[in-house]
């Protein structure tokens, strides 16, 4: 069972990596700026690549050389959505953003500032572009007093002289920030168990030091690898910082599962993953060092949702320096995280201050499960912000399947070889089903429009077929139908082939117009599916349980 759970954790990590892997384009390919003018009206139009969006409030036009411009007027295709990057509701544009200004001069130039992100998680740094009134890029003339002209993005951090006092201060902040990170609820349980393990189960001072060094190596190497990822991504022109991986729904899903499994282990529900976490008591010397190393890796992984005081200053300095200095700063952060274990390993007297082992340790370990459950719950909330309410159902179902897979009844050996094989087969099926439920991707509902009587009437008057999905976030049947029958490439192809207008009537909150629609068809609740064939003013009512085959039959006129 331990080997199976270890394989499951590895598979989850691999799935997370593959799902999160995206090809990000340069910023000028993501957002193309076109400037034109018609009399006193100045137009700044953005073509936005699929999968990317621009922030309305990050747009700004600054006029120079006597040019004056009014406040911007934006096109009406903005969407108000919760943005986890800024932790607030923001207006964003998909597809295009058209901005209009009134100008009052015949000469001068202006600077356009804008910022956008990719749906997959990365955000670009704010961009600035200079234009003339003719719509062409404007090259600001250099003056005799000015130094050499340097284009934005050409000068790197390595071109700046290193201030050693500032570097030492940043290293100290990194060390302190990493140390404080141990007190965070996501890290403290792992640290506590590892510290007690080294203090109580090492057979010699040399063994204690070796385990402490192995743990520290795992932590520091993991921090350096995170820094390398940050530096490489920023090298391609994308702005990212600490915690950028939390912008990926796949990685957040992986963390939810990881914390949930750790909490199950700590709570005593089932004893799993001890070898991977480095908590086993019967490991040999070699296995113990390996376990300590991967416990350090685990400590870094579970630390990713957290930020401690002083870390921000250190990270900001690290990412503004040459790669070597940046990696060293992150290494100091890892050293800070591993300091408590190093101290216990190299100063045996400190172990004397730890409480003596007893039954209380079992209760204490169970208590440590609660902050892990809370962290998993917080990550679930974050996932909903990133991927919508359906993510809660998907990941929640996966967690239930995982709990069943490690259920003691299935974890124990059967009375016969056939019984044991059947249990292992059931566990494997549950693990596969959990991984599919958690990491299956869904596209945003860009094909759907919100319900209104006017939209439906306009389409029907043009003899266009209309499909109405009356749904609610709290309707489980609705969500299952959306997953099985109302999404995916085949469904999108059917919609395009038959030019069907997709209308979604969201009844999550009270709505008088949707109440009237439901009552019109003598229904008392949701789901309700209505299909208006082309040229027909009366809707056909579809069954409450949908299949893709049924949808195809309805759209093709087979019903």
N, C-alpha and C positions, 0 to 999 in steps of 0.2 A: 504493500500500500504506500509506503514511503517513496518507493521508486516511482510509482504511478503519479503521486502528487508532485514530485519533483519534475517529472516529465510534463505534467499539466502546467506548472508554473513557467517552465521553459517555453511551452507552446504558446501560452498567453503572451509572454514577452515577445516571441517571434511574430505572432499575429499583430500585436500592437505596433511593432516596428514596420511590418509590411503595410498595414492599413494607414499608418501615419506618413508613409513615404510619398512625397508629392514633388512634382517638377514645378518649381516656381520660376516665372518669367521675369526678366528685368522690368524695372518700374515703368519705363517708357513703352513697353509692350503691354503692360497691364492697363495703363491709363494713357491714351493718346489725346493730346490737347490740340484743338483747332480754334484759331482766333479769326474772326471776320468782323466787318463793320458795314453798317448801312446808315448813312447820315449820322445822326446823333446817337444811334444805338450801337453798342459794342457787344458782340457775342463771344462768349468763351464756352466752347462745347467740348465735352469729354466723351470719348468712346471707351467704354469700360469692358474689359475682357470677361468672358463667362467665368464665374467662380471668384470674381473680385468685386469690390465695392469701394465707393468713396464716401467720406464723411462730409455732410453739409457744413457743419460748424467749423471744419478745418480749412474751408476755402476762404481766401482773402485776396483782394486786389489792392495793390499799393501803387499810386500814380506818382510820376516824377516829371520834372521840367515843365511845370505849369499846367500839366494835365489834371483835370478834375473829373471824378467819376462818382456816380450815385451808389447807394447801397445795392447789393445784388438782388435780382429776382430769379428764383430757381424754377426749373421745370417741376411739374406736378407729380412726378413718378417716385417721390421719396417714400421710404418705408421707415416707420418708427420701430426700433427693435432694441432689446437689451444687449448691450455690448460688454462682454466680460473683460475686454482690454482696458476699459475706462470705468467699469462697474456702474453704469448708468444707462438710461434710455437715450438713444441717439438717433438722429435722422441719417439714413444712408441711401445711396443711389446704386442701383444695379442696371447694367446695360448701357445707360448713358446719363449724363448730367449736363443740362443746358443752363447757362447763367447769362443774364442780360444786365448791362449797365447803360446808363445815359452818360455821355461824355460831353464836355463843354469846351474843348480846345481842338485845334487842328494839328497840333504837334505835341511832342512829348513821348514818353514810353511808360510802361507799367510792368509790375512784377506780380505774377500769379503764384499763390501758395496753396498747396493742396496736400492731402494725405489720404491713403487708403490701405486696405488690407485684403488678404486672401481668405476665402471661407475655410481653407484648410488650416489656418492658424497664424501664419506669419503676417506681421504688419510692416509696411515700409516707413522709412523716416519721412518727415515732412519734405516736400519737394518745392523748389522755387524755380520759376522760369521767367525770363525777361522777353517782352514782346513790344514791337512798335505798333502804331495805329494802323499800319498796313497789314497787320496780322503775321508779319514775319518775325522770326527770332531776332532779338535786339542784342547787339554786342556793345556793352558799355565801353566808351573810349577810355583808354588809360591816359592819365595826366603825368606830367614830368615829375610831380612830387610823389606819385604813387609808386609802390614797389611793383615787382613782377606780378602779372595777373595769374592767378591760380584758379582753375575751375573747381567747382564744388565736387568733392569726391576724389580728386587726384592726390591731394596731400594726405599722407597716411600718418598714423601715430608715431611711426618710427622716425619721421622727419623732425619731431619735436625733441628738444634736449630733455633728458631725464633729470628730474629734481629728486635727489636721493633722500632728502628729508621727507618729502611727500610720499615717496615710495615706501619708506620705512613705516610711516604713519599708516598708510594703506594696508601694509602687511600686518601691523598690530591690530587694526580694525578687523581684518579678515580673520585673524587668529581668535579675537574676542567674539566676533559674530559666530564663527563656527562652534566655539565653546558654548555660547548661549543657546545655540540650536539644539543642544542636548536636552534642554528643558521643555522643548515643544512636545505637545501630546503625540505627534506622529513618530518622534524619535525616542522619547524617554522609555517606553516599554522595552524596545530592543536593547538600549543601553543598559537598563537595569538588569535584565536577565544575563546579558553578556558579562557585565561586571561581576555579578555573583558567581557566574560559571568560572571565570578566571580565578577569582579569589578563593573559591572553595574546592575546585576540582582539579587544579593543577598540582602535580605531585612534587614539583621542585620550583625553586626560584627561576631557574633557566627555562622551564616549561612555561611559566607565567609570562616571562619576558617574550618568549617566542610567539605565544598566542596573542599578546598585546601588539607586537610588531606586525604580525600577519593581519590582524584586524585593521591596524592603522594603514597598512599597505593597500588593503581593499578600499578604505575610505578615500585616501589621497589619490589613488589611481582613478577612482570613479569621478572625483571632482575635476581632475585634469582632463578626463575624457569629456565631461560636460563642457568645460572651458573650450576644448578643441572644437566641439560642435558649434558653440556660440561663435567662435572666431571664424570658422569656415563659412557659416551661413552669412555672417556680417560681411565677409569678404566678397560675397556675391551681390552686395548692395542692399540686403534686407536688414531692417532694424529688428533685433531681438534682444532680449535680456533674460535675467534669471527667472525661471518659471515659464519660459516660452513654451515648453512641452505641455503645460497645462492648457494651452490653447487648442490642443489636439483631442477631440473626443475619444479617439482610440486609446491614447495614452492614459487619459483620465479614467476610462473604463478599466484598463489594466490595473491602475492604482486602487480603484474601488474593490476589485476582486482580491488584490494582494492584501489590503488591510482587512478585508472580511475574513480571508483564510487565516491571517495572523491572529485575529480576534477569536476565531473558533478554536485555534490552537491554545491561546492563552487561557480561554475560559474553561478548558478541559473537556469541551464537547467531543473532541477527538484529538489524538496525538498524531500530528502529521508534520512534515517538513522540518523536523528537528535537525536532520543532517544538513539541509540547505541553509537553515538559519544559524547553524553552529551551536545549537543548544544541547546536543546529545551528550550523555554522560559516559557512554561506552565506546567513544571513538578512539581509535589508535592515535599515535603521535602525528602521523602524516595526515590522517583524516581530520584530526583536531585542528591542525594548521589550515587545512583547506576550508574547514567549516568556519574558522575565525576570519579568514580572508573574505569569504562570501557573506558573512555577517556584516563586515564592513561595507561591502557592496550594497547589501540590503539597507543598511543605515543611510547610505547616500540616496538610494531610490526613495525611501520613505520620507526623506527630508525635503524632497523637491516641492511639496505643497507649502512648505513653511519658509518664512523669511524672518531672521532674527535682527535685533538692533545692531547697527554698525555694518551689517552686510551690504546695504545699499551703497554706502560710500565706497567700500572696498571694491565692489563689483563695477561700479561706475568708473573708478580709476583703472581697474584691470583692463576693461574693454576699450579704454582710450589710449593704451600703451602698446608697445610692440608685442607680438605674440609671446615671446619668451617671458617678458615681465608679467603679462596677463596670466600665463600658465603658473608662474611662481606665486602670484597672489591667490589663485584658486587652490594651489597646493597648501598654502598657509591656512586657508579656510578649512580644508580637509584635516589638516593637523589639529586645528582647534576642535573640530568635531570628535577627533579620536583622543584628545587629551585625557579625559577621565579614565579610559581604559588603559592608556599608557601609564598613567600615574599609579593605578592599582597594580599593573604588571611589574613596574620597576621599583615601586616603593611598597614592599610587603607590609610595612607597618600600617599603611592605610586600610588594609583589609581588616585589621583589628578593630577599626571603628565601625565596620559594618555589623549589623545585627547578626547574632548567631543563628545558624540554620535550625529550622524546626517546622512544625506544621503551619506556622504563620506564612512561610514562603509560598506554600501552595495557594493559600488564600490571597496573598499579595499578587501572585502571578495571575490569578483569576480576575482580581481587581483591575490589573493593567489591561484587560480586554476591553473595558468600557471606553477609555479614550480612543482605542483603535476602532471600535464600533462607531463612535461619534465622528472620527475622522472620515470613515467610510461614508457616513451619512452626509457629511459636508461635501465630500467629493461627488456624491450623487446629485446634490443640489447644484453644484457647479456644472455637472454634465447636462442637466436639464437646461441651464442657461445657454450652453454651447450647442446642444443638439435637439432641443425641443422636448416636450413632455413625453413623447413616445419613447425616448431613451430610458426614462424611469421604468416603464413596463418591460423593455427589452432586458436591461441590466438586472432589474429586480427578479425577473424570471430566471435569468442565468444564475443569480445568487442562490435561489431556492434549489435549482438543479445541482449546484455545487454542494450545498448542504446535504442533499440526498446522496451525492456521490461519496461523501466522507462519513455518512451515517454509520455508526458503529455496527449496525446489523449487517451492512454490506461490507464493512471493512474487515470483519472477522472472517476467518477461514471457514469453509463449509465442512460438513461432516465427511464428505467424500470429495474426490478429485473433481468429479463433475459439478458438485455443488460449489466448490471454490471457483472453478472456471466460469460458472454461470454468474456468480457474484462479480468477478472481475470484468466479465463482459458487460454486465449492467452498469458498472462504474464507468467503463470506457464510453458507453453510449451516452450516459448522463454528462460526462465531461465534454464530449463532442457537441451535444445539444446545447450545453451551456456556452461553449465558445462561439457557436453559430449565433445564438440569441444575443450575446453581448457584442460581438464584433461585426455583425452584419450591418452594412451601411444602407442608409436611406437618403435619397436626394430631397432637397427642399421642394416644397409644393409650389413651384413657380408656374405650373400649368393651370393652377386653380385661381379663380377670382372669387371675391367675397359676394355673398348673396345679396341681391336687391331686386325688387320687382321690375325696376326699369331695365336692368341689364338683361333679365330673362325675356322681357317683352320685346326689347330691341332685337335680340337674336331670333326669337320666334317670328317676328315680322319679316326678317330676312331669310326665312325658311332654313335656318341653321339648327341642327340638332343640339339639344341641351341635356346635360346630365347633372342632376342636383344631388349632392351628398349632404344630408341633414345629419350632423354628427355632434359630438361633445367629447371633451377631453376625459371625462369621467366614464365614458361608455366603452367598456372593454370590447364588446362585439364590434363596435365601430373601428377601433384601433386594429383589431385582427383583420377585418375586411380591408382596411387601408393597406395593411402590410401584404396581404395575400393577393388581392384582386385589383386594387386601385393604385398600384405603383409598379415601377419596373419598366424595363425597355420595351417589352411586348405591349404593355398597356399604353405607353406613350406612342408607340407606332400605330396602334388601333385608333387612338384619338386623332393623330395627324391624318391618317388615311381617310377618316370619315368626317373630318373637320368638326368635331364635337366640342362645344363649349362646356368646360368643366366649371361648375359653380359649387362652392362649399358654403353651407349654412351652418355656422358654428353656434350651437345652443349651449355651450359651456356656461354662459351667463344668460340671464333672462333677456329675451328679445321679443318685442311685440310683433314684428313682422314675421319672425320664424314661428312664433306661437300660432299666428294666423295661417301660415303655410301648413303646419302640421294638422291643425283643425280642419283645414279645407279638404284634406284627404282622410278624415275620420281616424286619425291616429292619435295615440296618447303619449308617445315618446319616441325615442331614437333607438336604433338607426332607422332612417327613412330614405329610400333611394327612388328618385323620380327620373324617368327618361322621356323626353319629348322628341319623337322622331321628326325629321325634317318635314315642314309643312303641316304639322299637327299641333293644335293648341291645347290638347288634353294629354296629360302625362300618363305613362304606364308605370305602375308601382312594381318595383322589383322585390324579390325576397330579401329578408333581413340577413341571410347568410349568402355571401357572394363567392363566386369563383371566377377566375380569369376566363374560363370557357364560357360561362354564362354572359359575362360582359361582352365577349366577342360575338356571341350569338345575338345579343340585343343590338349592338352597334351595326351589325351586318344585316339586320332586319329579319333574323330567323325566328324571333319570338312573336 
